[in-house]
Amino acid sequence: MKRLLIAALLVGTGLSVSTASAQEWPSKSAIKLVVPYAPGGYTDSVGRITARFLEKELGQTVIVDNRPGGGGIVGSDLVSKSPGDGYTLCICSVGAISIAPVAQTTSYDPVKSFKPISIVSTIPQMVIVNPSLPINSMDDLVKYAKANPGKLTFGSSGAGGLMYYSVALFDSRVGTKMTHVPFKGGAPATAAVVAGEVNLSFTNMTDALPQLEAKTVRALAVTSAGRSEFAPKVPTVAETVLPGYAVESWNGVMAPASTPDAIVTKVSDALKKMAADPEVKKQMSVAGASTVFTTPAEYSAQIAKEVDQWRALLKEISEKKT
């Protein structure tokens, strides 16, 4: 009876129950931030940094809920099917959102099943080669690869991941052909370059930087649109041999598609403050990540652009096989 009375009063004031709930949010005991990966990894670290800040900013407990499996698909799927009440959010990744749904069948749609709120961190890949190779620049790499089709080997975390597709996109655009060697993660692929088991890798910055400092690999470029603040002397792929090339790993906060805009705005406002927080920037930099903020519209546009890019690449690869 009390609930019906409240609903009637809200109708009289022109507010819906969902609108009123959004205005009162957060008022429950806790917000769940789903991390679709196991504890201890890069995304988990970003998730915990984000959870601590949101908890402080929103004045509400934020619990990190690790739901690993399927390269981020399991946890992302869980969030897509959760109620849009603002109490289940996701610290999603580029692999599970922009690549997996076009590379395989997922029950969620990367554009329709979520409300993107903001990217919170980005980390480029670094093109590294074994120092024994006569390759000192991206121009050298392209010339060598074209003169020796299929001879150069590259390591990745496995077919279907960002490391693999970033090379596939590069090969497609510059007309080279390098041979893929899969490993069980980015770190092993980087170690394989050091050991000379493979010639090169488009590997995560976090794995590449320690080896670069130890001079066990040679860095040719970074894959982001602009140079990395953590390796400012290393040029981008775009400024060397392939204008417009930009591949970057990101983590961002997303909500179920039915989440009211009022809640999205509140979270967005908090994340904007997080991106400017010196302590957060310091914590992110430990992992070699840049702290960023995007509006929900900017985030949505980036996902749509990436999905189109990877879909076109996969179509091209499929056509070449037939």
Sequence and secondary structure as in RCSB ss.txt:
>XXXX:A:sequence
MKRLLIAALLVGTGLSVSTASAQEWPSKSAIKLVVPYAPGGYTDSVGRITARFLEKELGQTVIVDNRPGGGGIVG
SDLVSKSPGDGYTLCICSVGAISIAPVAQTTSYDPVKSFKPISIVSTIPQMVIVNPSLPINSMDDLVKYAKANPG
KLTFGSSGAGGLMYYSVALFDSRVGTKMTHVPFKGGAPATAAVVAGEVNLSFTNMTDALPQLEAKTVRALAVTSA
GRSEFAPKVPTVAETVLPGYAVESWNGVMAPASTPDAIVTKVSDALKKMAADPEVKKQMSVAGASTVFTTPAEYS
AQIAKEVDQWRALLKEISEKKT
>XXXX:A:secstr
 HHHHHHHHHHHHT  HHHHHHHH S SSEEEEEESS TTSHHHHHHHHHHHHHHHHHTSEEEEEE   GGGHHH
HHHHHTS SSSSEEEEEEHIIIIIHHHHS  SS TTTSEEEEEEEEEEEEEEEE TTSS  SHHHHHHHHHHSTT
TSEEEES TTSHHHHHHHHHHHHHT   EEEE SSHHHHHHHHHHTSSSEEEEEHHHHHHHHHTTSSEEEEE SS
S  TTSTTS BHHHHT TT   EEEEEEEEETT  HHHHHHHHHHHHHHHT HHHHHHHHHTT EE    HHHHH
HHHHHHHHHHHHHHHHHHHHH 
